[in-house]
Amino acid sequence: MAAALRLDILQGRIPAGARLDIDEIANRHGVSRTPVRDALKQLEGEGLIQVLPYRGVEVTRLTAEDLRELFAIRIALERLALAQAALNVTDAELGQLRRILRRMDRHATRDEAWMKLNAAFHDGVHAASRWPRLIELIRVQRTNVERYVRAGAADLGVAQQQAEHWQLIEAMAARQPELAASLIAQHLSRTAETLARMSSVPVSVPG
């Protein structure tokens, strides 16, 4: 249930600010209210929805300042993850990550297939850190901003991001944790800046 609702939110079928009715969701999915409540509690923990006094449950709206905060948190977490990944990644993992990037190179736009490969690439990079608690913290932060990244897909492009992906892999392969950490910070900062321009509000995040 949580997975289905999360996907609807991330792909924009349930937009930011939309009210969520527990009975309507239960009827649509053919379940009781209990699994719906459990799902909503999980999504609230991920920051995708919020419970408002006298207004019920609605999909969270993220302001430019919210995005600034979330990306700053992501950068701090992912710098740590990339440093650990550069120390712990195996040759087999590097080979798999390179195969993913070669498939991504065939895409000229950030279409749905590219987005899935991009998620697989970053999942693989994080997994190489060998720190499961850190990986989970990053997953929550990524989930919270993914709908905004999807909305800005056309503006984000692929050429620059792919170049940065390859640089990350080479830093990991060279076992350079400080360089890998710096590269992921730059990578995420550019994404944050692009999303900020979409909202016409300057957003700066630590690099």
N, CA and C atoms as an extended XYZ file, in Angstrom:
621
Properties=species:S:1:pos:R:3:atomname:S:1:resname:S:1:resid:I:1 pbc="F F F"
N         0.830       -1.198        0.000 N   MET     1
C         0.000        0.000        0.000 CA  MET     1
C         0.872        1.259        0.000 C   MET     1
N         1.867        1.298        0.883 N   ALA     2
C         2.750        2.467        0.936 CA  ALA     2
C         3.475        2.654       -0.384 C   ALA     2
N         3.917        1.549       -0.994 N   ALA     3
C         4.647        1.637       -2.262 CA  ALA     3
C         3.776        2.235       -3.364 C   ALA     3
N         2.507        1.827       -3.417 N   ALA     4
C         1.594        2.325       -4.450 CA  ALA     4
C         1.331        3.813       -4.271 C   ALA     4
N         1.062        4.229       -3.039 N   LEU     5
C         0.815        5.645       -2.778 CA  LEU     5
C         2.071        6.477       -3.020 C   LEU     5
N         3.222        5.944       -2.622 N   ARG     6
C         4.479        6.660       -2.839 CA  ARG     6
C         4.706        6.903       -4.328 C   ARG     6
N         4.475        5.872       -5.141 N   LEU     7
C         4.679        6.004       -6.582 CA  LEU     7
C         3.722        7.040       -7.181 C   LEU     7
N         2.476        7.045       -6.711 N   ASP     8
C         1.503        8.028       -7.201 CA  ASP     8
C         1.963        9.451       -6.893 C   ASP     8
N         2.555        9.641       -5.721 N   ILE     9
C         3.036       10.964       -5.338 CA  ILE     9
C         4.278       11.342       -6.144 C   ILE     9
N         5.225       10.409       -6.256 N   LEU    10
C         6.479       10.698       -6.940 CA  LEU    10
C         6.268       10.991       -8.417 C   LEU    10
N         5.305       10.314       -9.026 N   GLN    11
C         5.056       10.505      -10.455 CA  GLN    11
C         4.003       11.575      -10.729 C   GLN    11
N         3.547       12.258       -9.681 N   GLY    12
C         2.665       13.397       -9.858 CA  GLY    12
C         1.202       13.084      -10.038 C   GLY    12
N         0.824       11.819       -9.927 N   ARG    13
C        -0.600       11.484      -10.047 CA  ARG    13
C        -1.385       12.013       -8.851 C   ARG    13
N        -0.704       12.090       -7.701 N   ILE    14
C        -1.263       12.790       -6.538 CA  ILE    14
C        -0.364       14.000       -6.315 C   ILE    14
N        -0.796       15.208       -6.667 N   PRO    15
C         0.088       16.381       -6.628 CA  PRO    15
C         0.300       16.934       -5.224 C   PRO    15
N         1.303       17.770       -5.096 N   ALA    16
C         1.575       18.455       -3.831 CA  ALA    16
C         0.345       19.262       -3.419 C   ALA    16
N        -0.014       19.176       -2.145 N   GLY    17
C        -1.165       19.896       -1.624 CA  GLY    17
C        -2.468       19.136       -1.704 C   GLY    17
N        -2.473       17.992       -2.397 N   ALA    18
C        -3.715       17.220       -2.526 CA  ALA    18
C        -4.104       16.605       -1.189 C   ALA    18
N        -5.403       16.609       -0.897 N   ARG    19
C        -5.914       15.982        0.322 CA  ARG    19
C        -6.048       14.478        0.090 C   ARG    19
N        -5.769       13.694        1.111 N   LEU    20
C        -5.878       12.241        1.028 CA  LEU    20
C        -6.992       11.775        1.955 C   LEU    20
N        -7.938       11.077        1.374 N   ASP    21
C        -9.070       10.566        2.141 CA  ASP    21
C        -8.866        9.079        2.391 C   ASP    21
N        -8.796        8.687        3.656 N   ILE    22
C        -8.509        7.291        3.998 CA  ILE    22
C        -9.565        6.349        3.444 C   ILE    22
N       -10.835        6.711        3.574 N   ASP    23
C       -11.903        5.847        3.080 CA  ASP    23
C       -11.843        5.693        1.559 C   ASP    23
N       -11.581        6.785        0.854 N   GLU    24
C       -11.504        6.725       -0.601 CA  GLU    24
C       -10.358        5.840       -1.051 C   GLU    24
N        -9.211        5.966       -0.387 N   ILE    25
C        -8.046        5.150       -0.738 CA  ILE    25
C        -8.326        3.681       -0.450 C   ILE    25
N        -8.939        3.406        0.700 N   ALA    26
C        -9.258        2.021        1.071 CA  ALA    26
C       -10.209        1.398        0.060 C   ALA    26
N       -11.235        2.138       -0.345 N   ASN    27
C       -12.200        1.613       -1.311 CA  ASN    27
C       -11.544        1.376       -2.672 C   ASN    27
N       -10.677        2.314       -3.075 N   ARG    28
C       -10.033        2.195       -4.390 CA  ARG    28
C        -9.120        0.980       -4.455 C   ARG    28
N        -8.483        0.654       -3.352 N   HIS    29
C        -7.546       -0.463       -3.338 CA  HIS    29
C        -8.163       -1.750       -2.788 C   HIS    29
N        -9.412       -1.678       -2.359 N   GLY    30
C       -10.086       -2.866       -1.856 CA  GLY    30
C        -9.512       -3.408       -0.567 C   GLY    30
N        -9.154       -2.487        0.339 N   VAL    31
C        -8.584       -2.901        1.624 CA  VAL    31
C        -9.323       -2.176        2.742 C   VAL    31
N        -9.014       -2.562        3.968 N   SER    32
C        -9.606       -1.879        5.113 CA  SER    32
C        -8.843       -0.588        5.396 C   SER    32
N        -9.316        0.169        6.370 N   ARG    33
C        -8.657        1.424        6.713 CA  ARG    33
C        -7.299        1.213        7.381 C   ARG    33
N        -7.117        0.066        8.044 N   THR    34
C        -5.881       -0.164        8.810 CA  THR    34
C        -4.623       -0.126        7.949 C   THR    34
N        -4.545       -0.889        6.841 N   PRO    35
C        -3.324       -0.798        6.029 CA  PRO    35
C        -3.115        0.578        5.417 C   PRO    35
N        -4.197        1.298        5.164 N   VAL    36
C        -4.060        2.661        4.640 CA  VAL    36
C        -3.435        3.559        5.691 C   VAL    36
N        -3.932        3.458        6.935 N   ARG    37
C        -3.351        4.259        8.020 CA  ARG    37
C        -1.863        3.934        8.202 C   ARG    37
N        -1.535        2.635        8.154 N   ASP    38
C        -0.131        2.227        8.302 CA  ASP    38
C         0.728        2.819        7.185 C   ASP    38
N         0.197        2.799        5.962 N   ALA    39
C         0.931        3.338        4.819 CA  ALA    39
C         1.138        4.841        4.973 C   ALA    39
N         0.096        5.535        5.400 N   LEU    40
C         0.201        6.981        5.565 CA  LEU    40
C         1.196        7.346        6.665 C   LEU    40
N         1.237        6.545        7.707 N   LYS    41
C         2.205        6.785        8.775 CA  LYS    41
C         3.629        6.643        8.242 C   LYS    41
N         3.849        5.642        7.387 N   GLN    42
C         5.171        5.442        6.794 CA  GLN    42
C         5.544        6.617        5.886 C   GLN    42
N         4.595        7.042        5.062 N   LEU    43
C         4.867        8.154        4.149 CA  LEU    43
C         5.071        9.465        4.901 C   LEU    43
N         4.396        9.611        6.036 N   GLU    44
C         4.618       10.795        6.864 CA  GLU    44
C         6.049       10.804        7.381 C   GLU    44
N         6.540        9.637        7.784 N   GLY    45
C         7.918        9.532        8.248 CA  GLY    45
C         8.925        9.861        7.164 C   GLY    45
N         8.550        9.632        5.915 N   GLU    46
C         9.425        9.946        4.784 CA  GLU    46
C         9.291       11.392        4.334 C   GLU    46
N         8.350       12.115        4.936 N   GLY    47
C         8.172       13.515        4.594 CA  GLY    47
C         7.314       13.777        3.377 C   GLY    47
N         6.670       12.736        2.834 N   LEU    48
C         5.871       12.900        1.629 CA  LEU    48
C         4.473       13.426        1.914 C   LEU    48
N         3.961       13.164        3.114 N   ILE    49
C         2.642       13.673        3.483 CA  ILE    49
C         2.744       14.295        4.870 C   ILE    49
N         1.734       15.072        5.224 N   GLN    50
C         1.686       15.648        6.557 CA  GLN    50
C         0.249       15.638        7.055 C   GLN    50
N         0.116       15.487        8.364 N   VAL    51
C        -1.198       15.514        9.015 CA  VAL    51
C        -1.368       16.908        9.603 C   VAL    51
N        -2.400       17.617        9.132 N   LEU    52
C        -2.625       18.994        9.545 CA  LEU    52
C        -3.873       19.095       10.423 C   LEU    52
N        -3.796       19.828       11.527 N   PRO    53
C        -4.975       19.995       12.398 CA  PRO    53
C        -6.144       20.582       11.623 C   PRO    53
N        -7.289       19.957       11.765 N   TYR    54
C        -8.554       20.401       11.162 CA  TYR    54
C        -8.573       20.311        9.635 C   TYR    54
N        -7.493       19.839        9.021 N   ARG    55
C        -7.449       19.758        7.561 CA  ARG    55
C        -7.219       18.343        7.057 C   ARG    55
N        -6.848       17.443        7.940 N   GLY    56
C        -6.625       16.066        7.537 CA  GLY    56
C        -5.238       15.831        6.988 C   GLY    56
N        -5.146       14.913        6.052 N   VAL    57
C        -3.860       14.485        5.494 CA  VAL    57
C        -3.701       15.060        4.095 C   VAL    57
N        -2.529       15.637        3.821 N   GLU    58
C        -2.288       16.126        2.469 CA  GLU    58
C        -0.834       15.900        2.065 C   GLU    58
N        -0.619       15.872        0.759 N   VAL    59
C         0.726       15.687        0.228 CA  VAL    59
C         1.546       16.944        0.518 C   VAL    59
N         2.743       16.747        1.025 N   THR    60
C         3.597       17.857        1.434 CA  THR    60
C         3.989       18.733        0.254 C   THR    60
N         3.924       20.042        0.473 N   ARG    61
C         4.440       21.004       -0.494 CA  ARG    61
C         5.847       21.400       -0.034 C   ARG    61
N         6.797       21.382       -0.942 N   LEU    62
C         8.154       21.786       -0.607 CA  LEU    62
C         8.444       23.160       -1.203 C   LEU    62
N         8.837       24.084       -0.348 N   THR    63
C         9.238       25.404       -0.805 CA  THR    63
C        10.708       25.366       -1.229 C   THR    63
N        11.182       26.461       -1.802 N   ALA    64
C        12.599       26.552       -2.168 CA  ALA    64
C        13.480       26.370       -0.933 C   ALA    64
N        13.046       26.908        0.193 N   GLU    65
C        13.826       26.763        1.429 CA  GLU    65
C        13.837       25.308        1.892 C   GLU    65
N        12.697       24.604        1.724 N   ASP    66
C        12.656       23.185        2.054 CA  ASP    66
C        13.654       22.403        1.201 C   ASP    66
N        13.663       22.699       -0.110 N   LEU    67
C        14.590       22.016       -1.010 CA  LEU    67
C        16.034       22.314       -0.626 C   LEU    67
N        16.287       23.560       -0.239 N   ARG    68
C        17.628       23.944        0.203 CA  ARG    68
C        18.063       23.092        1.391 C   ARG    68
N        17.173       22.936        2.343 N   GLU    69
C        17.497       22.142        3.531 CA  GLU    69
C        17.701       20.671        3.186 C   GLU    69
N        16.786       20.110        2.376 N   LEU    70
C        16.864       18.692        2.038 CA  LEU    70
C        18.130       18.365        1.252 C   LEU    70
N        18.486       19.221        0.308 N   PHE    71
C        19.702       18.955       -0.464 CA  PHE    71
C        20.951       19.151        0.376 C   PHE    71
N        20.926       20.091        1.312 N   ALA    72
C        22.064       20.253        2.211 CA  ALA    72
C        22.265       19.000        3.062 C   ALA    72
N        21.158       18.416        3.520 N   ILE    73
C        21.232       17.171        4.296 CA  ILE    73
C        21.752       16.042        3.419 C   ILE    73
N        21.210       15.956        2.198 N   ARG    74
C        21.661       14.908        1.273 CA  ARG    74
C        23.155       15.006        0.999 C   ARG    74
N        23.628       16.216        0.782 N   ILE    75
C        25.046       16.389        0.495 CA  ILE    75
C        25.902       15.906        1.660 C   ILE    75
N        25.509       16.254        2.872 N   ALA    76
C        26.268       15.812        4.043 CA  ALA    76
C        26.297       14.289        4.138 C   ALA    76
N        25.134       13.666        3.915 N   LEU    77
C        25.052       12.208        4.004 CA  LEU    77
C        25.797       11.525        2.861 C   LEU    77
N        25.627       12.049        1.660 N   GLU    78
C        26.228       11.372        0.508 CA  GLU    78
C        27.726       11.605        0.418 C   GLU    78
N        28.217       12.696        0.936 N   ARG    79
C        29.676       12.861        1.024 CA  ARG    79
C        30.280       11.720        1.849 C   ARG    79
N        29.632       11.420        2.952 N   LEU    80
C        30.100       10.334        3.810 CA  LEU    80
C        29.992        8.993        3.095 C   LEU    80
N        28.858        8.772        2.416 N   ALA    81
C        28.651        7.509        1.708 CA  ALA    81
C        29.678        7.309        0.597 C   ALA    81
N        29.954        8.360       -0.163 N   LEU    82
C        30.917        8.234       -1.269 CA  LEU    82
C        32.333        8.015       -0.775 C   LEU    82
N        32.678        8.643        0.351 N   ALA    83
C        34.003        8.415        0.921 CA  ALA    83
C        34.160        6.960        1.337 C   ALA    83
N        33.127        6.412        1.958 N   GLN    84
C        33.169        5.004        2.358 CA  GLN    84
C        33.155        4.086        1.141 C   GLN    84
N        32.366        4.451        0.142 N   ALA    85
C        32.285        3.625       -1.070 CA  ALA    85
C        33.633        3.562       -1.777 C   ALA    85
N        34.349        4.671       -1.817 N   ALA    86
C        35.654        4.683       -2.471 CA  ALA    86
C        36.643        3.757       -1.770 C   ALA    86
N        36.450        3.558       -0.485 N   LEU    87
C        37.333        2.670        0.274 CA  LEU    87
C        36.920        1.211        0.179 C   LEU    87
N        35.621        0.960       -0.022 N   ASN    88
C        35.105       -0.404        0.108 CA  ASN    88
C        34.620       -1.048       -1.186 C   ASN    88
N        34.478       -0.277       -2.260 N   VAL    89
C        33.909       -0.821       -3.488 CA  VAL    89
C        34.789       -1.940       -4.056 C   VAL    89
N        34.152       -2.969       -4.602 N   THR    90
C        34.872       -4.080       -5.208 CA  THR    90
C        34.981       -3.875       -6.718 C   THR    90
N        35.871       -4.630       -7.346 N   ASP    91
C        36.006       -4.548       -8.794 CA  ASP    91
C        34.717       -4.994       -9.483 C   ASP    91
N        34.050       -5.993       -8.900 N   ALA    92
C        32.785       -6.471       -9.478 CA  ALA    92
C        31.731       -5.373       -9.427 C   ALA    92
N        31.676       -4.637       -8.327 N   GLU    93
C        30.711       -3.533       -8.211 CA  GLU    93
C        31.035       -2.418       -9.195 C   GLU    93
N        32.316       -2.117       -9.348 N   LEU    94
C        32.712       -1.094      -10.312 CA  LEU    94
C        32.310       -1.504      -11.725 C   LEU    94
N        32.474       -2.768      -12.031 N   GLY    95
C        32.082       -3.258      -13.345 CA  GLY    95
C        30.592       -3.105      -13.582 C   GLY    95
N        29.791       -3.421      -12.575 N   GLN    96
C        28.341       -3.287      -12.698 CA  GLN    96
C        27.935       -1.821      -12.847 C   GLN    96
N        28.554       -0.951      -12.089 N   LEU    97
C        28.240        0.474      -12.178 CA  LEU    97
C        28.611        1.033      -13.547 C   LEU    97
N        29.724        0.593      -14.098 N   ARG    98
C        30.117        1.041      -15.436 CA  ARG    98
C        29.131        0.544      -16.491 C   ARG    98
N        28.642       -0.672      -16.323 N   ARG    99
C        27.650       -1.202      -17.282 CA  ARG    99
C        26.369       -0.364      -17.245 C   ARG    99
N        25.968        0.030      -16.044 N   ILE   100
C        24.777        0.883      -15.924 CA  ILE   100
C        25.014        2.221      -16.638 C   ILE   100
N        26.178        2.809      -16.436 N   LEU   101
C        26.466        4.099      -17.059 CA  LEU   101
C        26.528        3.994      -18.574 C   LEU   101
N        27.056        2.893      -19.095 N   ARG   102
C        27.094        2.727      -20.555 CA  ARG   102
C        25.681        2.650      -21.132 C   ARG   102
N        24.777        2.012      -20.386 N   ARG   103
C        23.375        1.979      -20.832 CA  ARG   103
C        22.764        3.374      -20.765 C   ARG   103
N        23.094        4.134      -19.735 N   MET   104
C        22.584        5.497      -19.605 CA  MET   104
C        23.112        6.396      -20.719 C   MET   104
N        24.336        6.139      -21.177 N   ASP   105
C        24.936        6.943      -22.235 CA  ASP   105
C        24.128        6.892      -23.531 C   ASP   105
N        23.310        5.858      -23.697 N   ARG   106
C        22.528        5.708      -24.933 CA  ARG   106
C        21.292        6.601      -24.952 C   ARG   106
N        20.984        7.230      -23.807 N   HIS   107
C        19.782        8.060      -23.709 CA  HIS   107
C        20.147        9.532      -23.866 C   HIS   107
N        19.407       10.219      -24.705 N   ALA   108
C        19.654       11.643      -24.937 CA  ALA   108
C        18.850       12.530      -23.995 C   ALA   108
N        17.852       11.957      -23.346 N   THR   109
C        17.008       12.718      -22.428 CA  THR   109
C        16.801       11.931      -21.135 C   THR   109
N        16.310       12.640      -20.132 N   ARG   110
C        16.012       11.994      -18.851 CA  ARG   110
C        14.622       11.360      -18.929 C   ARG   110
N        14.491       10.349      -19.780 N   ASP   111
C        13.211        9.648      -19.889 CA  ASP   111
C        13.072        8.670      -18.728 C   ASP   111
N        11.960        7.936      -18.700 N   GLU   112
C        11.694        7.044      -17.564 CA  GLU   112
C        12.758        5.965      -17.437 C   GLU   112
N        13.229        5.445      -18.578 N   ALA   113
C        14.265        4.410      -18.540 CA  ALA   113
C        15.562        4.966      -17.946 C   ALA   113
N        15.904        6.204      -18.329 N   TRP   114
C        17.119        6.827      -17.790 CA  TRP   114
C        16.981        7.041      -16.289 C   TRP   114
N        15.797        7.471      -15.855 N   MET   115
C        15.571        7.712      -14.430 CA  MET   115
C        15.760        6.435      -13.617 C   MET   115
N        15.270        5.315      -14.153 N   LYS   116
C        15.414        4.038      -13.443 CA  LYS   116
C        16.880        3.617      -13.380 C   LYS   116
N        17.601        3.809      -14.476 N   LEU   117
C        19.021        3.478      -14.479 CA  LEU   117
C        19.792        4.400      -13.531 C   LEU   117
N        19.413        5.662      -13.497 N   ASN   118
C        20.058        6.614      -12.592 CA  ASN   118
C        19.854        6.193      -11.137 C   ASN   118
N        18.639        5.765      -10.813 N   ALA   119
C        18.368        5.294       -9.449 CA  ALA   119
C        19.200        4.057       -9.136 C   ALA   119
N        19.308        3.149      -10.106 N   ALA   120
C        20.102        1.934       -9.903 CA  ALA   120
C        21.582        2.269       -9.703 C   ALA   120
N        22.061        3.242      -10.452 N   PHE   121
C        23.465        3.668      -10.312 CA  PHE   121
C        23.721        4.206       -8.909 C   PHE   121
N        22.889        5.138       -8.463 N   HIS   122
C        23.109        5.723       -7.137 CA  HIS   122
C        22.892        4.693       -6.029 C   HIS   122
N        21.933        3.781       -6.220 N   ASP   123
C        21.749        2.702       -5.244 CA  ASP   123
C        23.019        1.863       -5.137 C   ASP   123
N        23.620        1.561       -6.297 N   GLY   124
C        24.837        0.756       -6.299 CA  GLY   124
C        26.001        1.460       -5.633 C   GLY   124
N        26.124        2.749       -5.890 N   VAL   125
C        27.179        3.540       -5.256 CA  VAL   125
C        27.005        3.547       -3.744 C   VAL   125
N        25.775        3.778       -3.294 N   HIS   126
C        25.530        3.806       -1.851 CA  HIS   126
C        25.767        2.442       -1.213 C   HIS   126
N        25.365        1.384       -1.903 N   ALA   127
C        25.551        0.034       -1.363 CA  ALA   127
C        27.022       -0.264       -1.113 C   ALA   127
N        27.886        0.304       -1.945 N   ALA   128
C        29.325        0.059       -1.797 CA  ALA   128
C        29.888        0.662       -0.516 C   ALA   128
N        29.141        1.553        0.113 N   SER   129
C        29.615        2.143        1.375 CA  SER   129
C        29.618        1.119        2.505 C   SER   129
N        28.750        0.107        2.391 N   ARG   130
C        28.622       -0.953        3.409 CA  ARG   130
C        28.029       -0.442        4.723 C   ARG   130
N        27.389        0.713        4.698 N   TRP   131
C        26.781        1.279        5.906 CA  TRP   131
C        25.269        1.330        5.718 C   TRP   131
N        24.538        0.296        6.133 N   PRO   132
C        23.094        0.224        5.866 CA  PRO   132
C        22.276        1.338        6.504 C   PRO   132
N        22.637        1.800        7.681 N   ARG   133
C        21.868        2.875        8.314 CA  ARG   133
C        22.017        4.172        7.526 C   ARG   133
N        23.209        4.429        7.058 N   LEU   134
C        23.451        5.615        6.237 CA  LEU   134
C        22.678        5.515        4.923 C   LEU   134
N        22.670        4.336        4.323 N   ILE   135
C        21.946        4.125        3.076 CA  ILE   135
C        20.462        4.417        3.252 C   ILE   135
N        19.889        4.002        4.368 N   GLU   136
C        18.471        4.228        4.621 CA  GLU   136
C        18.184        5.721        4.808 C   GLU   136
N        19.057        6.425        5.505 N   LEU   137
C        18.872        7.865        5.678 CA  LEU   137
C        18.889        8.582        4.331 C   LEU   137
N        19.790        8.177        3.462 N   ILE   138
C        19.866        8.780        2.129 CA  ILE   138
C        18.615        8.457        1.329 C   ILE   138
N        18.125        7.230        1.439 N   ARG   139
C        16.931        6.835        0.686 CA  ARG   139
C        15.748        7.733        1.025 C   ARG   139
N        15.575        8.028        2.298 N   VAL   140
C        14.456        8.882        2.716 CA  VAL   140
C        14.587       10.274        2.104 C   VAL   140
N        15.792       10.830        2.130 N   GLN   141
C        16.003       12.164        1.573 CA  GLN   141
C        15.797       12.178        0.061 C   GLN   141
N        16.268       11.146       -0.621 N   ARG   142
C        16.085       11.056       -2.073 CA  ARG   142
C        14.603       10.958       -2.425 C   ARG   142
N        13.881       10.145       -1.677 N   THR   143
C        12.453        9.965       -1.950 CA  THR   143
C        11.705       11.281       -1.825 C   THR   143
N        12.069       12.069       -0.834 N   ASN   144
C        11.354       13.314       -0.559 CA  ASN   144
C        11.480       14.323       -1.696 C   ASN   144
N        12.606       14.338       -2.397 N   VAL   145
C        12.802       15.331       -3.468 CA  VAL   145
C        12.610       14.753       -4.863 C   VAL   145
N        12.402       13.449       -4.984 N   GLU   146
C        12.361       12.839       -6.319 CA  GLU   146
C        11.258       13.414       -7.200 C   GLU   146
N        10.101       13.724       -6.619 N   ARG   147
C         9.006       14.263       -7.439 CA  ARG   147
C         9.380       15.610       -8.027 C   ARG   147
N        10.191       16.385       -7.320 N   TYR   148
C        10.629       17.673       -7.845 CA  TYR   148
C        11.711       17.487       -8.901 C   TYR   148
N        12.556       16.490       -8.710 N   VAL   149
C        13.564       16.176       -9.717 CA  VAL   149
C        12.884       15.714      -11.001 C   VAL   149
N        11.845       14.877      -10.865 N   ARG   150
C        11.106       14.418      -12.042 CA  ARG   150
C        10.439       15.599      -12.758 C   ARG   150
N         9.876       16.511      -11.990 N   ALA   151
C         9.207       17.664      -12.593 CA  ALA   151
C        10.200       18.528      -13.359 C   ALA   151
N        11.446       18.555      -12.921 N   GLY   152
C        12.463       19.368      -13.582 CA  GLY   152
C        13.356       18.588      -14.511 C   GLY   152
N        12.931       17.369      -14.887 N   ALA   153
C        13.779       16.488      -15.681 CA  ALA   153
C        14.255       17.136      -16.972 C   ALA   153
N        13.360       17.854      -17.666 N   ALA   154
C        13.732       18.451      -18.946 CA  ALA   154
C        14.823       19.498      -18.784 C   ALA   154
N        14.833       20.202      -17.636 N   ASP   155
C        15.827       21.248      -17.417 CA  ASP   155
C        17.160       20.705      -16.910 C   ASP   155
N        17.134       19.511      -16.335 N   LEU   156
C        18.352       18.964      -15.750 CA  LEU   156
C        19.300       18.401      -16.801 C   LEU   156
N        18.767       17.873      -17.920 N   GLY   157
C        19.623       17.348      -18.963 CA  GLY   157
C        20.340       16.073      -18.557 C   GLY   157
N        21.175       15.537      -19.454 N   VAL   158
C        21.888       14.301      -19.148 CA  VAL   158
C        23.396       14.415      -19.354 C   VAL   158
N        23.850       15.256      -20.275 N   ALA   159
C        25.275       15.278      -20.621 CA  ALA   159
C        26.154       15.614      -19.425 C   ALA   159
N        25.830       16.707      -18.729 N   GLN   160
C        26.618       17.112      -17.580 CA  GLN   160
C        26.540       16.074      -16.463 C   GLN   160
N        25.338       15.559      -16.236 N   GLN   161
C        25.178       14.579      -15.160 CA  GLN   161
C        25.933       13.291      -15.464 C   GLN   161
N        25.915       12.865      -16.724 N   GLN   162
C        26.644       11.654      -17.086 CA  GLN   162
C        28.147       11.852      -16.921 C   GLN   162
N        28.638       13.005      -17.304 N   ALA   163
C        30.063       13.289      -17.123 CA  ALA   163
C        30.442       13.205      -15.644 C   ALA   163
N        29.578       13.735      -14.804 N   GLU   164
C        29.839       13.691      -13.365 CA  GLU   164
C        29.753       12.271      -12.823 C   GLU   164
N        28.811       11.475      -13.356 N   HIS   165
C        28.724       10.064      -12.949 CA  HIS   165
C        30.025        9.324      -13.251 C   HIS   165
N        30.555        9.521      -14.443 N   TRP   166
C        31.798        8.848      -14.814 CA  TRP   166
C        32.961        9.317      -13.942 C   TRP   166
N        32.983       10.592      -13.609 N   GLN   167
C        34.033       11.096      -12.722 CA  GLN   167
C        33.947       10.438      -11.347 C   GLN   167
N        32.722       10.236      -10.860 N   LEU   168
C        32.530        9.559       -9.576 CA  LEU   168
C        33.119        8.152       -9.601 C   LEU   168
N        32.817        7.430      -10.680 N   ILE   169
C        33.301        6.050      -10.790 CA  ILE   169
C        34.822        6.010      -10.808 C   ILE   169
N        35.432        6.936      -11.557 N   GLU   170
C        36.886        6.945      -11.629 CA  GLU   170
C        37.515        7.291      -10.286 C   GLU   170
N        36.881        8.177       -9.535 N   ALA   171
C        37.391        8.507       -8.196 CA  ALA   171
C        37.282        7.302       -7.265 C   ALA   171
N        36.168        6.581       -7.369 N   MET   172
C        36.015        5.373       -6.557 CA  MET   172
C        37.035        4.316       -6.955 C   MET   172
N        37.225        4.139       -8.271 N   ALA   173
C        38.171        3.124       -8.753 CA  ALA   173
C        39.597        3.449       -8.321 C   ALA   173
N        39.903        4.746       -8.215 N   ALA   174
C        41.238        5.175       -7.794 CA  ALA   174
C        41.387        5.195       -6.278 C   ALA   174
N        40.332        4.810       -5.566 N   ARG   175
C        40.329        4.792       -4.102 CA  ARG   175
C        40.674        6.173       -3.544 C   ARG   175
N        39.945        7.189       -4.048 N   GLN   176
C        40.164        8.557       -3.591 CA  GLN   176
C        38.899        9.057       -2.883 C   GLN   176
N        38.773        8.780       -1.592 N   PRO   177
C        37.542        9.123       -0.864 CA  PRO   177
C        37.246       10.619       -0.823 C   PRO   177
N        38.264       11.455       -0.648 N   GLU   178
C        38.015       12.898       -0.565 CA  GLU   178
C        37.525       13.436       -1.907 C   GLU   178
N        38.101       12.965       -3.003 N   LEU   179
C        37.659       13.400       -4.324 CA  LEU   179
C        36.239       12.930       -4.598 C   LEU   179
N        35.936       11.684       -4.262 N   ALA   180
C        34.586       11.155       -4.479 CA  ALA   180
C        33.557       11.966       -3.690 C   ALA   180
N        33.884       12.306       -2.453 N   ALA   181
C        32.971       13.103       -1.623 CA  ALA   181
C        32.749       14.482       -2.230 C   ALA   181
N        33.819       15.090       -2.720 N   SER   182
C        33.706       16.415       -3.335 CA  SER   182
C        32.874       16.371       -4.608 C   SER   182
N        33.049       15.336       -5.405 N   LEU   183
C        32.319       15.219       -6.672 CA  LEU   183
C        30.817       15.037       -6.448 C   LEU   183
N        30.437       14.232       -5.448 N   ILE   184
C        28.998       14.039       -5.223 CA  ILE   184
C        28.380       15.334       -4.694 C   ILE   184
N        29.130       16.101       -3.921 N   ALA   185
C        28.615       17.384       -3.433 CA  ALA   185
C        28.353       18.327       -4.604 C   ALA   185
N        29.274       18.383       -5.556 N   GLN   186
C        29.091       19.225       -6.742 CA  GLN   186
C        27.909       18.739       -7.575 C   GLN   186
N        27.799       17.431       -7.710 N   HIS   187
C        26.724       16.821       -8.494 CA  HIS   187
C        25.352       17.199       -7.932 C   HIS   187
N        25.188       17.066       -6.633 N   LEU   188
C        23.913       17.385       -6.003 CA  LEU   188
C        23.659       18.892       -5.959 C   LEU   188
N        24.718       19.683       -5.800 N   SER   189
C        24.558       21.129       -5.772 CA  SER   189
C        24.004       21.638       -7.101 C   SER   189
N        24.473       21.085       -8.200 N   ARG   190
C        23.971       21.520       -9.513 CA  ARG   190
C        22.491       21.183       -9.671 C   ARG   190
N        22.097       20.014       -9.184 N   THR   191
C        20.678       19.650       -9.241 CA  THR   191
C        19.843       20.618       -8.417 C   THR   191
N        20.313       20.939       -7.213 N   ALA   192
C        19.591       21.868       -6.346 CA  ALA   192
C        19.463       23.237       -6.993 C   ALA   192
N        20.534       23.700       -7.631 N   GLU   193
C        20.509       25.012       -8.268 CA  GLU   193
C        19.504       25.050       -9.420 C   GLU   193
N        19.426       23.960      -10.176 N   THR   194
C        18.482       23.896      -11.289 CA  THR   194
C        17.047       23.936      -10.784 C   THR   194
N        16.761       23.182       -9.738 N   LEU   195
C        15.414       23.194       -9.177 CA  LEU   195
C        15.079       24.556       -8.594 C   LEU   195
N        16.080       25.232       -8.032 N   ALA   196
C        15.851       26.564       -7.479 CA  ALA   196
C        15.496       27.543       -8.588 C   ALA   196
N        16.184       27.442       -9.718 N   ARG   197
C        15.878       28.334      -10.841 CA  ARG   197
C        14.454       28.135      -11.338 C   ARG   197
N        13.969       26.902      -11.264 N   MET   198
C        12.595       26.627      -11.680 CA  MET   198
C        11.601       27.392      -10.820 C   MET   198
N        11.954       27.604       -9.555 N   SER   199
C        11.055       28.317       -8.653 CA  SER   199
C        11.395       29.800       -8.561 C   SER   199
N        12.435       30.217       -9.344 N   SER   200
C        12.868       31.622       -9.384 CA  SER   200
C        13.324       32.139       -8.029 C   SER   200
N        13.806       31.219       -7.197 N   VAL   201
C        14.322       31.616       -5.888 CA  VAL   201
C        15.734       31.076       -5.763 C   VAL   201
N        16.755       31.922       -5.488 N   PRO   202
C        18.112       31.426       -5.356 CA  PRO   202
C        18.234       30.438       -4.203 C   PRO   202
N        18.864       29.318       -4.480 N   VAL   203
C        19.090       28.315       -3.444 CA  VAL   203
C        20.556       27.950       -3.473 C   VAL   203
N        21.236       28.107       -2.363 N   SER   204
C        22.636       27.727       -2.285 CA  SER   204
C        22.777       26.610       -1.272 C   SER   204
N        23.594       25.632       -1.614 N   VAL   205
C        23.828       24.520       -0.692 CA  VAL   205
C        25.318       24.356       -0.549 C   VAL   205
N        25.784       23.865        0.598 N   PRO   206
C        27.227       23.723        0.805 CA  PRO   206
C        27.812       22.709       -0.147 C   PRO   206
N        28.940       23.011       -0.739 N   GLY   207
C        29.611       22.099       -1.674 CA  GLY   207
C        30.764       21.519       -1.007 C   GLY   207
